[in-house]
Amino acid sequence: MGGEGHASERPEELDAIHARWIGKRNRRTDDPGYQEAWYDEQCGACRFWFPLSGNMGSDYGACANGASPFDGAVRFEHDGCDAFEDSGGWAVPDDA
């Protein structure tokens, strides 16, 4: 794929990336085992959440919680894990 420009400049590639990453969620609200308490423990409100920049940052960011199995991984903002620590607000990208 060399020389085809950056993926962030291609809407069709961004859509494919989004779809692929959404499949990697840890907590799906439509799963029978989903717990209502998790609704308030989503990645985007964790103090270890770093949103990506640009359009992808409105849905995705990196986890930086060493206690999380997702440390260093890009995650969906509405996902979560048992290592959640409340930041007191929702993180958004600086360029949003």
C-alpha positions in Angstrom: 0.0 0.0 0.0 3.0 2.3 -0.3 2.4 5.7 -1.8 -1.3 5.8 -1.4 -1.5 8.6 1.1 -2.2 8.4 4.8 -5.1 6.3 5.9 -6.6 9.2 7.9 -7.2 11.0 4.6 -9.3 8.2 3.2 -12.8 7.9 4.5 -13.3 4.3 3.3 -10.1 3.2 5.1 -11.2 5.0 8.3 -14.6 3.2 8.1 -12.8 -0.2 7.7 -10.5 0.5 10.6 -13.4 1.6 12.8 -15.4 -1.6 12.0 -12.4 -3.8 12.7 -11.6 -2.1 16.0 -15.2 -2.0 17.2 -15.1 -5.8 17.0 -12.4 -5.9 19.7 -14.5 -4.4 22.4 -14.2 -5.9 25.9 -17.7 -5.0 27.1 -20.6 -5.0 24.6 -23.9 -3.5 25.8 -25.8 -6.2 23.9 -24.0 -9.1 25.7 -26.3 -10.9 28.2 -23.6 -10.5 30.9 -23.3 -6.8 30.5 -23.6 -5.1 33.9 -25.3 -1.7 34.2 -22.6 -0.5 36.6 -20.2 -0.6 33.6 -22.1 2.2 31.9 -20.4 4.7 34.2 -17.0 3.0 33.9 -16.2 3.6 30.2 -12.7 4.2 28.8 -13.4 7.8 27.8 -13.9 8.7 31.4 -10.9 6.8 32.8 -8.0 8.9 34.1 -5.6 6.8 32.0 -7.4 7.5 28.7 -5.6 9.3 25.9 -7.8 10.1 23.0 -6.4 9.8 19.5 -6.3 13.0 17.4 -8.5 13.9 14.5 -11.8 12.1 13.6 -10.7 8.8 15.2 -10.2 10.6 18.5 -13.9 11.0 18.9 -14.3 7.2 19.3 -10.8 5.8 20.1 -7.9 6.4 22.3 -5.0 4.6 24.0 -5.1 3.0 27.5 -2.2 3.9 29.7 -3.2 2.0 32.8 -0.5 -0.4 33.9 -3.1 -2.4 35.9 -5.3 -2.9 32.8 -4.9 -5.8 30.3 -5.4 -3.2 27.6 -2.4 -1.0 28.7 -0.8 0.4 25.5 -3.7 -0.7 23.3 -6.1 1.5 21.3 -9.6 1.0 22.6 -13.2 2.2 21.9 -14.2 5.1 24.2 -17.3 3.3 25.3 -15.5 0.1 26.2 -14.1 -0.5 29.7 -12.3 -2.9 32.0 -12.0 -3.8 35.7 -9.0 -1.4 36.1 -11.1 1.7 35.4 -10.3 4.8 37.5 -12.7 7.7 37.2 -11.2 11.0 35.9 -14.2 13.1 36.8 -15.0 13.8 33.2 -14.9 12.6 29.6 -11.6 13.1 27.7 -11.8 14.5 24.2 -9.0 15.1 21.6 -7.4 18.5 21.7 -8.2 19.0 18.1 -11.9 18.1 18.4 
